[in-house]
Protein backbone atom coordinates (compact mmCIF):
# COMPACT_ATOMS: atom_id res chain seq x y z
CA UNK A 1 0.00 0.00 0.00
CA UNK A 2 2.82 2.38 0.88
CA UNK A 3 4.56 1.42 -2.37
CA UNK A 4 1.50 2.37 -4.44
CA UNK A 5 1.13 5.69 -2.63
CA UNK A 6 4.82 6.49 -3.21
CA UNK A 7 4.47 5.68 -6.94
CA UNK A 8 1.49 8.05 -7.18
CA UNK A 9 3.37 10.79 -5.31
CA UNK A 10 6.46 10.27 -7.49
CA UNK A 11 4.49 10.40 -10.74
CA UNK A 12 2.69 13.54 -9.58
CA UNK A 13 6.04 15.11 -8.71
CA UNK A 14 7.37 14.31 -12.19
CA UNK A 15 4.25 15.80 -13.73
CA UNK A 16 4.57 19.01 -11.71
CA UNK A 17 8.33 19.46 -12.16
CA UNK A 18 8.81 18.25 -15.75
CA UNK A 19 5.61 17.99 -17.76
CA UNK A 20 3.80 21.17 -16.68
CA UNK A 21 6.74 23.56 -17.31
CA UNK A 22 7.69 21.96 -20.63
CA UNK A 23 4.33 20.84 -21.91
CA UNK A 24 3.32 17.41 -23.13
CA UNK A 25 4.80 17.84 -26.62
CA UNK A 26 8.27 18.58 -25.27
CA UNK A 27 7.94 15.74 -22.76
CA UNK A 28 7.21 13.29 -25.58
CA UNK A 29 10.22 14.60 -27.52
CA UNK A 30 12.41 14.21 -24.43
CA UNK A 31 11.26 10.62 -23.89
CA UNK A 32 11.82 9.92 -27.59
CA UNK A 33 15.41 11.21 -27.43
CA UNK A 34 16.06 9.19 -24.29
CA UNK A 35 14.68 6.11 -26.03
CA UNK A 36 17.08 6.55 -28.93
CA UNK A 37 19.98 6.95 -26.53
CA UNK A 38 19.01 3.77 -24.67
CA UNK A 39 18.71 1.92 -27.99
CA UNK A 40 22.16 3.07 -29.14
CA UNK A 41 23.77 2.08 -25.83
CA UNK A 42 22.03 -1.31 -25.99
CA UNK A 43 23.29 -1.88 -29.54
CA UNK A 44 26.84 -0.93 -28.56
CA UNK A 45 26.87 -3.40 -25.65
CA UNK A 46 25.22 -6.10 -27.74
CA UNK A 47 27.80 -5.63 -30.52
CA UNK A 48 30.61 -5.76 -27.99
CA UNK A 49 29.24 -9.01 -26.56
CA UNK A 50 28.88 -10.50 -30.06
CA UNK A 51 32.47 -9.50 -30.88
CA UNK A 52 33.74 -11.12 -27.66
CA UNK A 53 31.76 -14.28 -28.41
CA UNK A 54 33.22 -14.50 -31.94
CA UNK A 55 36.74 -13.62 -30.77
CA UNK A 56 36.95 -15.88 -27.72
CA UNK A 57 34.04 -18.27 -28.19
CA UNK A 58 33.51 -20.81 -25.50
CA UNK A 59 37.21 -21.27 -24.83
CA UNK A 60 38.26 -21.15 -21.23
CA UNK A 61 41.82 -20.02 -20.68
CA UNK A 62 41.61 -20.11 -16.92
CA UNK A 63 44.08 -22.40 -15.30
CA UNK A 64 42.57 -24.51 -12.56
CA UNK A 65 44.59 -25.40 -9.51
CA UNK A 66 45.40 -29.05 -8.86
CA UNK A 67 43.48 -30.66 -6.00
CA UNK A 68 45.03 -30.18 -2.58
CA UNK A 69 46.25 -33.41 -1.05
CA UNK A 70 46.26 -34.32 2.62
CA UNK A 71 50.05 -34.28 2.55
CA UNK A 72 50.08 -30.69 1.25
CA UNK A 73 47.67 -29.62 4.00
CA UNK A 74 49.77 -31.31 6.66
CA UNK A 75 52.93 -29.67 5.33
CA UNK A 76 51.31 -26.24 5.09
CA UNK A 77 49.86 -26.25 8.60
CA UNK A 78 52.85 -28.16 10.02
CA UNK A 79 50.73 -30.91 11.58
CA UNK A 80 50.77 -34.70 11.19
CA UNK A 81 48.85 -36.30 8.32
CA UNK A 82 46.69 -38.28 10.76
CA UNK A 83 45.58 -35.05 12.43
CA UNK A 84 44.52 -33.64 9.05
CA UNK A 85 42.47 -36.79 8.39
CA UNK A 86 40.82 -36.51 11.81
CA UNK A 87 40.09 -32.81 11.28
CA UNK A 88 38.42 -33.54 7.94
CA UNK A 89 36.01 -35.86 9.73
CA UNK A 90 35.09 -33.20 12.30
CA UNK A 91 31.97 -31.08 11.89
CA UNK A 92 33.45 -28.08 13.68
CA UNK A 93 37.08 -27.23 14.37
CA UNK A 94 38.35 -24.62 16.80
CA UNK A 95 41.85 -23.58 15.83
CA UNK A 96 43.89 -22.02 18.63
CA UNK A 97 47.03 -20.43 17.27
CA UNK A 98 49.19 -18.96 20.05
CA UNK A 99 51.22 -17.10 17.43
CA UNK A 100 48.33 -14.74 16.75
CA UNK A 101 48.05 -11.68 18.92
CA UNK A 102 44.72 -10.26 20.03
CA UNK A 103 45.32 -7.11 17.95
CA UNK A 104 45.51 -9.02 14.68
CA UNK A 105 42.15 -10.79 15.14
C-alpha positions as CSV (number, residue, x, y, z in Angstrom):
1,X,0.0,0.0,0.0
2,X,2.8,2.4,0.9
3,X,4.6,1.4,-2.4
4,X,1.5,2.4,-4.4
5,X,1.1,5.7,-2.6
6,X,4.8,6.5,-3.2
7,X,4.5,5.7,-6.9
8,X,1.5,8.1,-7.2
9,X,3.4,10.8,-5.3
10,X,6.5,10.3,-7.5
11,X,4.5,10.4,-10.7
12,X,2.7,13.5,-9.6
13,X,6.0,15.1,-8.7
14,X,7.4,14.3,-12.2
15,X,4.2,15.8,-13.7
16,X,4.6,19.0,-11.7
17,X,8.3,19.5,-12.2
18,X,8.8,18.2,-15.8
19,X,5.6,18.0,-17.8
20,X,3.8,21.2,-16.7
21,X,6.7,23.6,-17.3
22,X,7.7,22.0,-20.6
23,X,4.3,20.8,-21.9
24,X,3.3,17.4,-23.1
25,X,4.8,17.8,-26.6
26,X,8.3,18.6,-25.3
27,X,7.9,15.7,-22.8
28,X,7.2,13.3,-25.6
29,X,10.2,14.6,-27.5
30,X,12.4,14.2,-24.4
31,X,11.3,10.6,-23.9
32,X,11.8,9.9,-27.6
33,X,15.4,11.2,-27.4
34,X,16.1,9.2,-24.3
35,X,14.7,6.1,-26.0
36,X,17.1,6.6,-28.9
37,X,20.0,7.0,-26.5
38,X,19.0,3.8,-24.7
39,X,18.7,1.9,-28.0
40,X,22.2,3.1,-29.1
41,X,23.8,2.1,-25.8
42,X,22.0,-1.3,-26.0
43,X,23.3,-1.9,-29.5
44,X,26.8,-0.9,-28.6
45,X,26.9,-3.4,-25.7
46,X,25.2,-6.1,-27.7
47,X,27.8,-5.6,-30.5
48,X,30.6,-5.8,-28.0
49,X,29.2,-9.0,-26.6
50,X,28.9,-10.5,-30.1
51,X,32.5,-9.5,-30.9
52,X,33.7,-11.1,-27.7
53,X,31.8,-14.3,-28.4
54,X,33.2,-14.5,-31.9
55,X,36.7,-13.6,-30.8
56,X,36.9,-15.9,-27.7
57,X,34.0,-18.3,-28.2
58,X,33.5,-20.8,-25.5
59,X,37.2,-21.3,-24.8
60,X,38.3,-21.1,-21.2
61,X,41.8,-20.0,-20.7
62,X,41.6,-20.1,-16.9
63,X,44.1,-22.4,-15.3
64,X,42.6,-24.5,-12.6
65,X,44.6,-25.4,-9.5
66,X,45.4,-29.0,-8.9
67,X,43.5,-30.7,-6.0
68,X,45.0,-30.2,-2.6
69,X,46.2,-33.4,-1.0
70,X,46.3,-34.3,2.6
71,X,50.1,-34.3,2.6
72,X,50.1,-30.7,1.3
73,X,47.7,-29.6,4.0
74,X,49.8,-31.3,6.7
75,X,52.9,-29.7,5.3
76,X,51.3,-26.2,5.1
77,X,49.9,-26.2,8.6
78,X,52.8,-28.2,10.0
79,X,50.7,-30.9,11.6
80,X,50.8,-34.7,11.2
81,X,48.9,-36.3,8.3
82,X,46.7,-38.3,10.8
83,X,45.6,-35.1,12.4
84,X,44.5,-33.6,9.1
85,X,42.5,-36.8,8.4
86,X,40.8,-36.5,11.8
87,X,40.1,-32.8,11.3
88,X,38.4,-33.5,7.9
89,X,36.0,-35.9,9.7
90,X,35.1,-33.2,12.3
91,X,32.0,-31.1,11.9
92,X,33.5,-28.1,13.7
93,X,37.1,-27.2,14.4
94,X,38.3,-24.6,16.8
95,X,41.9,-23.6,15.8
96,X,43.9,-22.0,18.6
97,X,47.0,-20.4,17.3
98,X,49.2,-19.0,20.0
99,X,51.2,-17.1,17.4
100,X,48.3,-14.7,16.7
101,X,48.1,-11.7,18.9
102,X,44.7,-10.3,20.0
103,X,45.3,-7.1,18.0
104,X,45.5,-9.0,14.7
105,X,42.1,-10.8,15.1
